[in-house]
Amino acid sequence: MALFAGPALAGYKSRPWTPRSAESYSARLTSERVTIAAEPLYNDALAAQVFDKNDIVSRGIMPLAIVIFNDNDFPVRVEGASIEIITGDEHVHTLAPVDVAARIFQKSSKNIFVSQSPRLPGGERVNSDALADLEHKFLADKTVAAHDKGGGFLYLHSPVPEDLRLYLSNSRVYIPGVYRVDDGSKMIFFEIDLKPALDSSPKK
């Protein structure tokens, strides 16, 4: 039985987010006239600037902004589902927005993912406003027009939320699914170290 969204349960309100200039992102890489930047929201305060919840990272979810700048005369497409964070031998992929909505509003202390357990304990419903915001900001399959920019968020399970900064300083974002839209050909993959993003972020 599929989990369903009910009415707003906790007064969640969408917060605006727009990509900044490419130069403002410390963790970025340029190839074939495409620049991709990555910015991890690795603590609750950073995540709360974009999402209306003050304990997302503490609950084991880290939003990761991916921003694409396309300086070509043709559109490019990036497959969000193919992106992963690599740390040593560990590869972490994004969670679906409905999984995240379930996790950040669950009352149980256990870590529950919708993909593993389609209903929350006690018949709890997913906050519909939160789910809509998470889906709107999700980088699923992003097409960026010629000479334009665009982006969104991946939602990553955080294995060590208490020391996420240190964990991420040894991590990189691997982006294999980058394509030209005009002819469908695959472009070169991107591999972006996250340490510069951590080094440029205030320590808290």
Secondary structure, 3 states (H helix, E strand, C coil): CCCCEECCCCCCCCCCCCCCCHHHCCCEEEECCEEEEEEECCCHHHHHCCCCCCCCCCCCEEEEEEEEEECCCCCEEEEHHHCEEEECCEEEEECCHHHHHHHHHCCCCCCCCCCCCCCCHHHCCEEHHHHHHHHHHECCEEEECCCEEEEEEEEEECCCHHHHHHHHCCCEEEECCEEECCCCCECCCEEEECHHHHHCCCCC
